[in-house]
Amino acid sequence: MSAQRRVRLFRNGRNQAVRIPVEFEIPGNEAIMHRDGDRLVIEPVRKRGLIALLKSMKPLNEDFPDIADPAPRRENVF
């Protein structure tokens, strides 16, 4: 577990806020916040690109039926 540090809570308008000390900074300008029991967890938003998405996908292990190619389209010529 990482080091702990006591921080102060304060009000920012109608919201409760906390300053994040420099040693706990997270990258980016957005975060995900959720409760885990009586804990409040703040995590960075992980931006996933197309390559990361494709790498996370598993190949399909099924056979696809053979289908005949459709007949070519004929255009109406007058």
Secondary structure, DSSP 8 states (H G I E B T S, - for coil): --------EEEETTEEEE---GGG--SSS-EEEEEETTEEEEEE-----HHHHHHH----------------------
